[in-house]
């Protein structure tokens, strides 16, 4: 098993990044991309949900401290 961290930039629309339909569609696209790059068809992808049930969380902006 391998864990990959995914960072998304939210589009200007009102897309809910934790919507199950969006998450499923994104997994399908990611699997296709991996197959196109030559990875085995037996690859299985899934989301690692946080304790609150969410997959994606908004990152706080990093501020430069002087």
Predicted model as a PDB file, atoms N, CA, C, CB and O in Angstrom, pLDDT in the B-factor column:
MODEL        1                                                                  
ATOM      1  N   UNK A   1       0.848  -1.177   0.000  1.00 80.00           N  
ATOM      2  CA  UNK A   1       0.000   0.000   0.000  1.00 80.00           C  
ATOM      3  C   UNK A   1       0.891   1.237   0.000  1.00 80.00           C  
ATOM      4  CB  UNK A   1      -0.964   0.000   1.223  1.00 80.00           C  
ATOM      5  O   UNK A   1       1.925   1.277   0.667  1.00 80.00           O  
ATOM      6  N   UNK A   2       0.475   2.229  -0.750  1.00 81.00           N  
ATOM      7  CA  UNK A   2       1.203   3.480  -0.830  1.00 81.00           C  
ATOM      8  C   UNK A   2       0.223   4.622  -0.637  1.00 81.00           C  
ATOM      9  CB  UNK A   2       1.952   3.608  -2.178  1.00 81.00           C  
ATOM     10  O   UNK A   2      -0.874   4.604  -1.196  1.00 81.00           O  
ATOM     11  N   UNK A   3       0.613   5.616   0.150  1.00 83.00           N  
ATOM     12  CA  UNK A   3      -0.230   6.775   0.414  1.00 83.00           C  
ATOM     13  C   UNK A   3       0.338   7.961  -0.349  1.00 83.00           C  
ATOM     14  CB  UNK A   3      -0.317   7.080   1.943  1.00 83.00           C  
ATOM     15  O   UNK A   3       1.536   8.239  -0.297  1.00 83.00           O  
ATOM     16  N   UNK A   4      -0.541   8.652  -1.054  1.00 83.00           N  
ATOM     17  CA  UNK A   4      -0.151   9.833  -1.817  1.00 83.00           C  
ATOM     18  C   UNK A   4      -0.989  11.004  -1.331  1.00 83.00           C  
ATOM     19  CB  UNK A   4      -0.331   9.609  -3.357  1.00 83.00           C  
ATOM     20  O   UNK A   4      -2.213  10.904  -1.245  1.00 83.00           O  
ATOM     21  N   UNK A   5      -0.333  12.109  -1.013  1.00 83.00           N  
ATOM     22  CA  UNK A   5      -1.045  13.312  -0.587  1.00 83.00           C  
ATOM     23  C   UNK A   5      -1.427  14.106  -1.836  1.00 83.00           C  
ATOM     24  CB  UNK A   5      -0.171  14.179   0.391  1.00 83.00           C  
ATOM     25  O   UNK A   5      -0.597  14.344  -2.714  1.00 83.00           O  
ATOM     26  N   UNK A   6      -2.685  14.507  -1.897  1.00 82.00           N  
ATOM     27  CA  UNK A   6      -3.195  15.262  -3.040  1.00 82.00           C  
ATOM     28  C   UNK A   6      -3.569  16.658  -2.555  1.00 82.00           C  
ATOM     29  CB  UNK A   6      -4.425  14.544  -3.701  1.00 82.00           C  
ATOM     30  O   UNK A   6      -4.262  16.817  -1.550  1.00 82.00           O  
ATOM     31  N   UNK A   7      -3.101  17.655  -3.280  1.00 82.00           N  
ATOM     32  CA  UNK A   7      -3.472  19.036  -2.994  1.00 82.00           C  
ATOM     33  C   UNK A   7      -4.215  19.579  -4.207  1.00 82.00           C  
ATOM     34  CB  UNK A   7      -2.214  19.912  -2.656  1.00 82.00           C  
ATOM     35  O   UNK A   7      -3.721  19.505  -5.333  1.00 82.00           O  
ATOM     36  N   UNK A   8      -5.389  20.119  -3.974  1.00 78.00           N  
ATOM     37  CA  UNK A   8      -6.198  20.678  -5.061  1.00 78.00           C  
ATOM     38  C   UNK A   8      -6.354  22.171  -4.863  1.00 78.00           C  
ATOM     39  CB  UNK A   8      -7.582  19.997  -5.133  1.00 78.00           C  
ATOM     40  O   UNK A   8      -6.458  22.663  -3.740  1.00 78.00           O  
ATOM     41  N   UNK A   9      -6.369  22.871  -5.969  1.00 76.00           N  
ATOM     42  CA  UNK A   9      -6.721  24.280  -5.932  1.00 76.00           C  
ATOM     43  C   UNK A   9      -8.179  24.366  -6.316  1.00 76.00           C  
ATOM     44  CB  UNK A   9      -5.815  25.144  -6.882  1.00 76.00           C  
ATOM     45  O   UNK A   9      -8.571  23.950  -7.406  1.00 76.00           O  
ATOM     46  N   UNK A  10      -8.974  24.902  -5.424  1.00 66.00           N  
ATOM     47  CA  UNK A  10     -10.413  24.972  -5.657  1.00 66.00           C  
ATOM     48  C   UNK A  10     -10.714  25.929  -6.810  1.00 66.00           C  
ATOM     49  CB  UNK A  10     -11.152  25.420  -4.374  1.00 66.00           C  
ATOM     50  O   UNK A  10     -10.226  27.059  -6.832  1.00 66.00           O  
ATOM     51  N   UNK A  11     -11.520  25.467  -7.767  1.00 64.00           N  
ATOM     52  CA  UNK A  11     -11.902  26.352  -8.872  1.00 64.00           C  
ATOM     53  C   UNK A  11     -12.778  27.493  -8.377  1.00 64.00           C  
ATOM     54  CB  UNK A  11     -12.635  25.564  -9.966  1.00 64.00           C  
ATOM     55  O   UNK A  11     -13.216  27.494  -7.226  1.00 64.00           O  
ATOM     56  N   UNK A  12     -13.028  28.447  -9.234  1.00 66.00           N  
ATOM     57  CA  UNK A  12     -13.840  29.610  -8.866  1.00 66.00           C  
ATOM     58  C   UNK A  12     -15.324  29.293  -8.735  1.00 66.00           C  
ATOM     59  CB  UNK A  12     -13.654  30.698  -9.882  1.00 66.00           C  
ATOM     60  O   UNK A  12     -16.117  30.183  -8.425  1.00 66.00           O  
ATOM     61  N   UNK A  13     -15.711  28.052  -8.964  1.00 71.00           N  
ATOM     62  CA  UNK A  13     -17.124  27.691  -8.855  1.00 71.00           C  
ATOM     63  C   UNK A  13     -17.416  27.202  -7.433  1.00 71.00           C  
ATOM     64  CB  UNK A  13     -17.501  26.600  -9.904  1.00 71.00           C  
ATOM     65  O   UNK A  13     -16.533  27.175  -6.576  1.00 71.00           O  
ATOM     66  N   UNK A  14     -18.644  26.825  -7.210  1.00 80.00           N  
ATOM     67  CA  UNK A  14     -19.065  26.371  -5.885  1.00 80.00           C  
ATOM     68  C   UNK A  14     -18.968  24.853  -5.760  1.00 80.00           C  
ATOM     69  CB  UNK A  14     -20.495  26.828  -5.598  1.00 80.00           C  
ATOM     70  O   UNK A  14     -19.862  24.229  -5.189  1.00 80.00           O  
ATOM     71  N   UNK A  15     -17.907  24.251  -6.281  1.00 82.00           N  
ATOM     72  CA  UNK A  15     -17.727  22.802  -6.207  1.00 82.00           C  
ATOM     73  C   UNK A  15     -17.396  22.411  -4.774  1.00 82.00           C  
ATOM     74  CB  UNK A  15     -16.610  22.327  -7.178  1.00 82.00           C  
ATOM     75  O   UNK A  15     -16.495  22.981  -4.158  1.00 82.00           O  
ATOM     76  N   UNK A  16     -18.126  21.441  -4.249  1.00 85.00           N  
ATOM     77  CA  UNK A  16     -17.835  20.895  -2.925  1.00 85.00           C  
ATOM     78  C   UNK A  16     -16.819  19.769  -3.104  1.00 85.00           C  
ATOM     79  CB  UNK A  16     -19.144  20.379  -2.208  1.00 85.00           C  
ATOM     80  O   UNK A  16     -17.152  18.706  -3.628  1.00 85.00           O  
ATOM     81  N   UNK A  17     -15.582  20.004  -2.669  1.00 86.00           N  
ATOM     82  CA  UNK A  17     -14.522  19.019  -2.864  1.00 86.00           C  
ATOM     83  C   UNK A  17     -14.761  17.729  -2.092  1.00 86.00           C  
ATOM     84  CB  UNK A  17     -13.201  19.606  -2.457  1.00 86.00           C  
ATOM     85  O   UNK A  17     -14.101  16.728  -2.370  1.00 86.00           O  
ATOM     86  N   UNK A  18     -15.680  17.717  -1.135  1.00 89.00           N  
ATOM     87  CA  UNK A  18     -15.990  16.517  -0.374  1.00 89.00           C  
ATOM     88  C   UNK A  18     -17.293  15.855  -0.813  1.00 89.00           C  
ATOM     89  CB  UNK A  18     -16.062  16.852   1.087  1.00 89.00           C  
ATOM     90  O   UNK A  18     -17.778  14.939  -0.149  1.00 89.00           O  
ATOM     91  N   UNK A  19     -17.862  16.313  -1.929  1.00 90.00           N  
ATOM     92  CA  UNK A  19     -19.071  15.709  -2.481  1.00 90.00           C  
ATOM     93  C   UNK A  19     -18.724  14.312  -3.001  1.00 90.00           C  
ATOM     94  CB  UNK A  19     -19.678  16.599  -3.621  1.00 90.00           C  
ATOM     95  O   UNK A  19     -17.786  14.179  -3.787  1.00 90.00           O  
ATOM     96  N   UNK A  20     -19.447  13.268  -2.588  1.00 92.00           N  
ATOM     97  CA  UNK A  20     -19.131  11.900  -3.023  1.00 92.00           C  
ATOM     98  C   UNK A  20     -19.062  11.729  -4.538  1.00 92.00           C  
ATOM     99  CB  UNK A  20     -20.153  10.955  -2.473  1.00 92.00           C  
ATOM    100  O   UNK A  20     -18.218  10.977  -5.025  1.00 92.00           O  
ATOM    101  N   UNK A  21     -19.921  12.400  -5.293  1.00 93.00           N  
ATOM    102  CA  UNK A  21     -19.894  12.287  -6.755  1.00 93.00           C  
ATOM    103  C   UNK A  21     -18.597  12.881  -7.307  1.00 93.00           C  
ATOM    104  CB  UNK A  21     -21.122  12.998  -7.381  1.00 93.00           C  
ATOM    105  O   UNK A  21     -17.992  12.313  -8.216  1.00 93.00           O  
ATOM    106  N   UNK A  22     -18.172  14.017  -6.763  1.00 90.00           N  
ATOM    107  CA  UNK A  22     -16.922  14.640  -7.193  1.00 90.00           C  
ATOM    108  C   UNK A  22     -15.736  13.740  -6.856  1.00 90.00           C  
ATOM    109  CB  UNK A  22     -16.750  16.024  -6.532  1.00 90.00           C  
ATOM    110  O   UNK A  22     -14.841  13.553  -7.681  1.00 90.00           O  
ATOM    111  N   UNK A  23     -15.729  13.183  -5.646  1.00 92.00           N  
ATOM    112  CA  UNK A  23     -14.622  12.311  -5.226  1.00 92.00           C  
ATOM    113  C   UNK A  23     -14.528  11.070  -6.099  1.00 92.00           C  
ATOM    114  CB  UNK A  23     -14.793  11.899  -3.763  1.00 92.00           C  
ATOM    115  O   UNK A  23     -13.430  10.654  -6.470  1.00 92.00           O  
ATOM    116  N   UNK A  24     -15.672  10.473  -6.431  1.00 94.00           N  
ATOM    117  CA  UNK A  24     -15.682   9.289  -7.299  1.00 94.00           C  
ATOM    118  C   UNK A  24     -15.154   9.630  -8.689  1.00 94.00           C  
ATOM    119  CB  UNK A  24     -17.104   8.706  -7.402  1.00 94.00           C  
ATOM    120  O   UNK A  24     -14.352   8.887  -9.253  1.00 94.00           O  
ATOM    121  N   UNK A  25     -15.603  10.747  -9.234  1.00 93.00           N  
ATOM    122  CA  UNK A  25     -15.165  11.166 -10.571  1.00 93.00           C  
ATOM    123  C   UNK A  25     -13.652  11.426 -10.583  1.00 93.00           C  
ATOM    124  CB  UNK A  25     -15.933  12.438 -11.023  1.00 93.00           C  
ATOM    125  O   UNK A  25     -12.963  11.070 -11.539  1.00 93.00           O  
ATOM    126  N   UNK A  26     -13.151  12.041  -9.526  1.00 91.00           N  
ATOM    127  CA  UNK A  26     -11.722  12.327  -9.445  1.00 91.00           C  
ATOM    128  C   UNK A  26     -10.904  11.040  -9.373  1.00 91.00           C  
ATOM    129  CB  UNK A  26     -11.424  13.207  -8.231  1.00 91.00           C  
ATOM    130  O   UNK A  26      -9.842  10.950  -9.987  1.00 91.00           O  
ATOM    131  N   UNK A  27     -11.389  10.041  -8.626  1.00 92.00           N  
ATOM    132  CA  UNK A  27     -10.685   8.754  -8.567  1.00 92.00           C  
ATOM    133  C   UNK A  27     -10.645   8.079  -9.931  1.00 92.00           C  
ATOM    134  CB  UNK A  27     -11.353   7.827  -7.550  1.00 92.00           C  
ATOM    135  O   UNK A  27      -9.622   7.509 -10.312  1.00 92.00           O  
ATOM    136  N   UNK A  28     -11.744   8.139 -10.664  1.00 92.00           N  
ATOM    137  CA  UNK A  28     -11.789   7.540 -12.004  1.00 92.00           C  
ATOM    138  C   UNK A  28     -10.763   8.216 -12.914  1.00 92.00           C  
ATOM    139  CB  UNK A  28     -13.214   7.659 -12.613  1.00 92.00           C  
ATOM    140  O   UNK A  28     -10.036   7.539 -13.640  1.00 92.00           O  
ATOM    141  N   UNK A  29     -10.704   9.548 -12.877  1.00 91.00           N  
ATOM    142  CA  UNK A  29      -9.750  10.287 -13.704  1.00 91.00           C  
ATOM    143  C   UNK A  29      -8.308   9.965 -13.304  1.00 91.00           C  
ATOM    144  CB  UNK A  29     -10.005  11.799 -13.589  1.00 91.00           C  
ATOM    145  O   UNK A  29      -7.446   9.805 -14.168  1.00 91.00           O  
ATOM    146  N   UNK A  30      -8.046   9.870 -12.003  1.00 90.00           N  
ATOM    147  CA  UNK A  30      -6.693   9.573 -11.533  1.00 90.00           C  
ATOM    148  C   UNK A  30      -6.270   8.164 -11.950  1.00 90.00           C  
ATOM    149  CB  UNK A  30      -6.611   9.722 -10.001  1.00 90.00           C  
ATOM    150  O   UNK A  30      -5.124   7.948 -12.345  1.00 90.00           O  
ATOM    151  N   UNK A  31      -7.188   7.212 -11.861  1.00 90.00           N  
ATOM    152  CA  UNK A  31      -6.874   5.835 -12.258  1.00 90.00           C  
ATOM    153  C   UNK A  31      -6.567   5.774 -13.759  1.00 90.00           C  
ATOM    154  CB  UNK A  31      -8.052   4.881 -11.908  1.00 90.00           C  
ATOM    155  O   UNK A  31      -5.640   5.080 -14.178  1.00 90.00           O  
ATOM    156  N   UNK A  32      -7.346   6.502 -14.563  1.00 91.00           N  
ATOM    157  CA  UNK A  32      -7.104   6.535 -16.006  1.00 91.00           C  
ATOM    158  C   UNK A  32      -5.730   7.118 -16.300  1.00 91.00           C  
ATOM    159  CB  UNK A  32      -8.193   7.352 -16.723  1.00 91.00           C  
ATOM    160  O   UNK A  32      -4.991   6.584 -17.127  1.00 91.00           O  
ATOM    161  N   UNK A  33      -5.382   8.216 -15.625  1.00 90.00           N  
ATOM    162  CA  UNK A  33      -4.069   8.835 -15.822  1.00 90.00           C  
ATOM    163  C   UNK A  33      -2.947   7.853 -15.477  1.00 90.00           C  
ATOM    164  CB  UNK A  33      -3.941  10.110 -14.965  1.00 90.00           C  
ATOM    165  O   UNK A  33      -1.938   7.791 -16.180  1.00 90.00           O  
ATOM    166  N   UNK A  34      -3.119   7.101 -14.413  1.00 88.00           N  
ATOM    167  CA  UNK A  34      -2.093   6.144 -13.999  1.00 88.00           C  
ATOM    168  C   UNK A  34      -1.961   5.006 -15.006  1.00 88.00           C  
ATOM    169  CB  UNK A  34      -2.417   5.582 -12.611  1.00 88.00           C  
ATOM    170  O   UNK A  34      -0.851   4.570 -15.310  1.00 88.00           O  
ATOM    171  N   UNK A  35      -3.098   4.520 -15.527  1.00 89.00           N  
ATOM    172  CA  UNK A  35      -3.048   3.479 -16.558  1.00 89.00           C  
ATOM    173  C   UNK A  35      -2.386   3.997 -17.826  1.00 89.00           C  
ATOM    174  CB  UNK A  35      -4.456   2.968 -16.874  1.00 89.00           C  
ATOM    175  O   UNK A  35      -1.620   3.279 -18.468  1.00 89.00           O  
ATOM    176  N   UNK A  36      -2.684   5.256 -18.192  1.00 91.00           N  
ATOM    177  CA  UNK A  36      -2.079   5.863 -19.374  1.00 91.00           C  
ATOM    178  C   UNK A  36      -0.561   5.989 -19.231  1.00 91.00           C  
ATOM    179  CB  UNK A  36      -2.693   7.236 -19.630  1.00 91.00           C  
ATOM    180  O   UNK A  36       0.162   6.014 -20.227  1.00 91.00           O  
ATOM    181  N   UNK A  37      -0.089   6.068 -17.996  1.00 89.00           N  
ATOM    182  CA  UNK A  37       1.352   6.169 -17.747  1.00 89.00           C  
ATOM    183  C   UNK A  37       2.001   4.797 -17.572  1.00 89.00           C  
ATOM    184  CB  UNK A  37       1.609   7.020 -16.510  1.00 89.00           C  
ATOM    185  O   UNK A  37       3.183   4.706 -17.243  1.00 89.00           O  
ATOM    186  N   UNK A  38       1.223   3.723 -17.792  1.00 89.00           N  
ATOM    187  CA  UNK A  38       1.786   2.383 -17.800  1.00 89.00           C  
ATOM    188  C   UNK A  38       1.643   1.580 -16.525  1.00 89.00           C  
ATOM    189  CB  UNK A  38       3.181   2.472 -18.119  1.00 89.00           C  
ATOM    190  O   UNK A  38       2.223   0.498 -16.423  1.00 89.00           O  
ATOM    191  N   UNK A  39       0.895   2.065 -15.551  1.00 85.00           N  
ATOM    192  CA  UNK A  39       0.705   1.291 -14.327  1.00 85.00           C  
ATOM    193  C   UNK A  39      -0.303   0.165 -14.553  1.00 85.00           C  
ATOM    194  CB  UNK A  39       0.237   2.204 -13.181  1.00 85.00           C  
ATOM    195  O   UNK A  39      -1.133   0.235 -15.460  1.00 85.00           O  
ATOM    196  N   UNK A  40      -0.225  -0.847 -13.741  1.00 81.00           N  
ATOM    197  CA  UNK A  40      -1.057  -2.045 -13.828  1.00 81.00           C  
ATOM    198  C   UNK A  40      -2.542  -1.705 -13.719  1.00 81.00           C  
ATOM    199  CB  UNK A  40      -0.668  -3.038 -12.736  1.00 81.00           C  
ATOM    200  O   UNK A  40      -2.922  -0.791 -12.987  1.00 81.00           O  
ATOM    201  N   UNK A  41      -3.380  -2.448 -14.453  1.00 77.00           N  
ATOM    202  CA  UNK A  41      -4.834  -2.253 -14.383  1.00 77.00           C  
ATOM    203  C   UNK A  41      -5.409  -2.658 -13.027  1.00 77.00           C  
ATOM    204  CB  UNK A  41      -5.520  -3.048 -15.486  1.00 77.00           C  
ATOM    205  O   UNK A  41      -6.534  -2.277 -12.703  1.00 77.00           O  
ATOM    206  N   UNK A  42      -4.672  -3.412 -12.238  1.00 82.00           N  
ATOM    207  CA  UNK A  42      -5.171  -3.869 -10.937  1.00 82.00           C  
ATOM    208  C   UNK A  42      -5.021  -2.827  -9.835  1.00 82.00           C  
ATOM    209  CB  UNK A  42      -4.452  -5.126 -10.530  1.00 82.00           C  
ATOM    210  O   UNK A  42      -5.283  -3.122  -8.669  1.00 82.00           O  
ATOM    211  N   UNK A  43      -4.608  -1.629 -10.184  1.00 83.00           N  
ATOM    212  CA  UNK A  43      -4.434  -0.587  -9.182  1.00 83.00           C  
ATOM    213  C   UNK A  43      -5.780  -0.240  -8.543  1.00 83.00           C  
ATOM    214  CB  UNK A  43      -3.792   0.669  -9.812  1.00 83.00           C  
ATOM    215  O   UNK A  43      -6.797  -0.134  -9.228  1.00 83.00           O  
ATOM    216  N   UNK A  44      -5.769  -0.067  -7.231  1.00 86.00           N  
ATOM    217  CA  UNK A  44      -6.981   0.311  -6.506  1.00 86.00           C  
ATOM    218  C   UNK A  44      -6.715   1.621  -5.791  1.00 86.00           C  
ATOM    219  CB  UNK A  44      -7.416  -0.800  -5.496  1.00 86.00           C  
ATOM    220  O   UNK A  44      -5.725   1.763  -5.075  1.00 86.00           O  
ATOM    221  N   UNK A  45      -7.603   2.569  -5.992  1.00 90.00           N  
ATOM    222  CA  UNK A  45      -7.488   3.871  -5.346  1.00 90.00           C  
ATOM    223  C   UNK A  45      -8.657   4.073  -4.403  1.00 90.00           C  
ATOM    224  CB  UNK A  45      -7.430   5.004  -6.391  1.00 90.00           C  
ATOM    225  O   UNK A  45      -9.771   3.623  -4.667  1.00 90.00           O  
ATOM    226  N   UNK A  46      -8.392   4.752  -3.306  1.00 91.00           N  
ATOM    227  CA  UNK A  46      -9.460   5.095  -2.367  1.00 91.00           C  
ATOM    228  C   UNK A  46      -9.043   6.343  -1.607  1.00 91.00           C  
ATOM    229  CB  UNK A  46      -9.762   3.913  -1.384  1.00 91.00           C  
ATOM    230  O   UNK A  46      -7.864   6.694  -1.562  1.00 91.00           O  
ATOM    231  N   UNK A  47     -10.011   6.999  -1.019  1.00 91.00           N  
ATOM    232  CA  UNK A  47      -9.753   8.194  -0.235  1.00 91.00           C  
ATOM    233  C   UNK A  47      -9.539   7.816   1.218  1.00 91.00           C  
ATOM    234  CB  UNK A  47     -10.906   9.198  -0.370  1.00 91.00           C  
ATOM    235  O   UNK A  47     -10.191   6.906   1.729  1.00 91.00           O  
ATOM    236  N   UNK A  48      -8.642   8.499   1.875  1.00 89.00           N  
ATOM    237  CA  UNK A  48      -8.414   8.339   3.303  1.00 89.00           C  
ATOM    238  C   UNK A  48      -9.197   9.446   4.003  1.00 89.00           C  
ATOM    239  CB  UNK A  48      -6.873   8.394   3.661  1.00 89.00           C  
ATOM    240  O   UNK A  48      -8.803  10.612   3.977  1.00 89.00           O  
ATOM    241  N   UNK A  49     -10.296   9.073   4.620  1.00 89.00           N  
ATOM    242  CA  UNK A  49     -11.136  10.076   5.275  1.00 89.00           C  
ATOM    243  C   UNK A  49     -10.584  10.394   6.662  1.00 89.00           C  
ATOM    244  CB  UNK A  49     -12.601   9.585   5.375  1.00 89.00           C  
ATOM    245  O   UNK A  49     -10.082   9.519   7.368  1.00 89.00           O  
ATOM    246  N   UNK A  50     -10.690  11.651   7.024  1.00 88.00           N  
ATOM    247  CA  UNK A  50     -10.260  12.131   8.327  1.00 88.00           C  
ATOM    248  C   UNK A  50     -11.327  11.747   9.369  1.00 88.00           C  
ATOM    249  CB  UNK A  50     -10.022  13.681   8.301  1.00 88.00           C  
ATOM    250  O   UNK A  50     -12.433  11.350   9.004  1.00 88.00           O  
ATOM    251  N   UNK A  51     -10.998  11.864  10.652  1.00 90.00           N  
ATOM    252  CA  UNK A  51     -11.986  11.507  11.693  1.00 90.00           C  
ATOM    253  C   UNK A  51     -13.323  12.233  11.565  1.00 90.00           C  
ATOM    254  CB  UNK A  51     -11.411  11.795  13.049  1.00 90.00           C  
ATOM    255  O   UNK A  51     -14.349  11.722  12.014  1.00 90.00           O  
ATOM    256  N   UNK A  52     -13.318  13.422  10.956  1.00 91.00           N  
ATOM    257  CA  UNK A  52     -14.579  14.156  10.799  1.00 91.00           C  
ATOM    258  C   UNK A  52     -15.354  13.730   9.553  1.00 91.00           C  
ATOM    259  CB  UNK A  52     -14.304  15.648  10.737  1.00 91.00           C  
ATOM    260  O   UNK A  52     -16.401  14.302   9.250  1.00 91.00           O  
ATOM    261  N   UNK A  53     -14.843  12.718   8.822  1.00 88.00           N  
ATOM    262  CA  UNK A  53     -15.523  12.199   7.644  1.00 88.00           C  
ATOM    263  C   UNK A  53     -15.180  12.918   6.350  1.00 88.00           C  
ATOM    264  CB  UNK A  53     -16.980  12.264   7.855  1.00 88.00           C  
ATOM    265  O   UNK A  53     -15.639  12.515   5.281  1.00 88.00           O  
ATOM    266  N   UNK A  54     -14.389  13.966   6.426  1.00 90.00           N  
ATOM    267  CA  UNK A  54     -14.009  14.743   5.251  1.00 90.00           C  
ATOM    268  C   UNK A  54     -12.728  14.182   4.634  1.00 90.00           C  
ATOM    269  CB  UNK A  54     -13.824  16.228   5.621  1.00 90.00           C  
ATOM    270  O   UNK A  54     -11.894  13.605   5.331  1.00 90.00           O  
ATOM    271  N   UNK A  55     -12.581  14.358   3.328  1.00 90.00           N  
ATOM    272  CA  UNK A  55     -11.362  13.957   2.632  1.00 90.00           C  
ATOM    273  C   UNK A  55     -10.434  15.161   2.506  1.00 90.00           C  
ATOM    274  CB  UNK A  55     -11.688  13.365   1.231  1.00 90.00           C  
ATOM    275  O   UNK A  55      -9.253  15.087   2.844  1.00 90.00           O  
ATOM    276  N   UNK A  56     -10.985  16.274   2.015  1.00 85.00           N  
ATOM    277  CA  UNK A  56     -10.191  17.479   1.808  1.00 85.00           C  
ATOM    278  C   UNK A  56     -10.495  18.504   2.890  1.00 85.00           C  
ATOM    279  CB  UNK A  56     -10.458  18.075   0.417  1.00 85.00           C  
ATOM    280  O   UNK A  56     -11.639  18.669   3.314  1.00 85.00           O  
ATOM    281  N   UNK A  57      -9.440  19.188   3.325  1.00 81.00           N  
ATOM    282  CA  UNK A  57      -9.561  20.282   4.276  1.00 81.00           C  
ATOM    283  C   UNK A  57      -8.856  21.493   3.709  1.00 81.00           C  
ATOM    284  CB  UNK A  57      -8.978  19.898   5.658  1.00 81.00           C  
ATOM    285  O   UNK A  57      -7.834  21.366   3.036  1.00 81.00           O  
ATOM    286  N   UNK A  58      -9.392  22.656   3.976  1.00 78.00           N  
ATOM    287  CA  UNK A  58      -8.778  23.883   3.501  1.00 78.00           C  
ATOM    288  C   UNK A  58      -7.512  24.148   4.308  1.00 78.00           C  
ATOM    289  CB  UNK A  58      -9.763  25.076   3.606  1.00 78.00           C  
ATOM    290  O   UNK A  58      -7.527  24.137   5.538  1.00 78.00           O  
ATOM    291  N   UNK A  59      -6.414  24.388   3.586  1.00 74.00           N  
ATOM    292  CA  UNK A  59      -5.168  24.721   4.262  1.00 74.00           C  
ATOM    293  C   UNK A  59      -5.192  26.186   4.659  1.00 74.00           C  
ATOM    294  CB  UNK A  59      -3.947  24.415   3.364  1.00 74.00           C  
ATOM    295  O   UNK A  59      -5.691  27.042   3.929  1.00 74.00           O  
ATOM    296  N   UNK A  60      -4.651  26.443   5.807  1.00 70.00           N  
ATOM    297  CA  UNK A  60      -4.510  27.831   6.241  1.00 70.00           C  
ATOM    298  C   UNK A  60      -3.375  28.455   5.444  1.00 70.00           C  
ATOM    299  CB  UNK A  60      -4.241  27.929   7.784  1.00 70.00           C  
ATOM    300  O   UNK A  60      -2.381  27.796   5.141  1.00 70.00           O  
ATOM    301  N   UNK A  61      -3.531  29.726   5.108  1.00 62.00           N  
ATOM    302  CA  UNK A  61      -2.484  30.415   4.386  1.00 62.00           C  
ATOM    303  C   UNK A  61      -1.260  30.519   5.270  1.00 62.00           C  
ATOM    304  CB  UNK A  61      -2.950  31.805   3.926  1.00 62.00           C  
ATOM    305  O   UNK A  61      -1.352  30.842   6.454  1.00 62.00           O  
ATOM    306  N   UNK A  62      -0.109  30.238   4.673  1.00 61.00           N  
ATOM    307  CA  UNK A  62       1.140  30.336   5.415  1.00 61.00           C  
ATOM    308  C   UNK A  62       1.602  31.783   5.373  1.00 61.00           C  
ATOM    309  CB  UNK A  62       2.227  29.379   4.832  1.00 61.00           C  
ATOM    310  O   UNK A  62       1.674  32.400   4.310  1.00 61.00           O  
ATOM    311  N   UNK A  63       1.910  32.306   6.540  1.00 61.00           N  
ATOM    312  CA  UNK A  63       2.361  33.703   6.620  1.00 61.00           C  
ATOM    313  C   UNK A  63       3.841  33.704   6.974  1.00 61.00           C  
ATOM    314  CB  UNK A  63       1.529  34.519   7.679  1.00 61.00           C  
ATOM    315  O   UNK A  63       4.301  32.934   7.817  1.00 61.00           O  
ATOM    316  N   UNK A  64       4.561  34.579   6.316  1.00 64.00           N  
ATOM    317  CA  UNK A  64       5.975  34.718   6.632  1.00 64.00           C  
ATOM    318  C   UNK A  64       6.100  35.510   7.917  1.00 64.00           C  
ATOM    319  CB  UNK A  64       6.753  35.405   5.473  1.00 64.00           C  
ATOM    320  O   UNK A  64       5.601  36.629   8.033  1.00 64.00           O  
ATOM    321  N   UNK A  65       6.772  34.907   8.872  1.00 63.00           N  
ATOM    322  CA  UNK A  65       6.987  35.604  10.146  1.00 63.00           C  
ATOM    323  C   UNK A  65       8.405  36.133  10.145  1.00 63.00           C  
ATOM    324  CB  UNK A  65       6.735  34.660  11.380  1.00 63.00           C  
ATOM    325  O   UNK A  65       9.354  35.401   9.863  1.00 63.00           O  
ATOM    326  N   UNK A  66       8.544  37.406  10.462  1.00 58.00           N  
ATOM    327  CA  UNK A  66       9.869  38.026  10.513  1.00 58.00           C  
ATOM    328  C   UNK A  66      10.375  38.098  11.923  1.00 58.00           C  
ATOM    329  CB  UNK A  66       9.840  39.413   9.907  1.00 58.00           C  
ATOM    330  O   UNK A  66      11.478  38.592  12.158  1.00 58.00           O  
TER     331      UNK A  66                                                      
ENDMDL                                                                          
END                                                                             
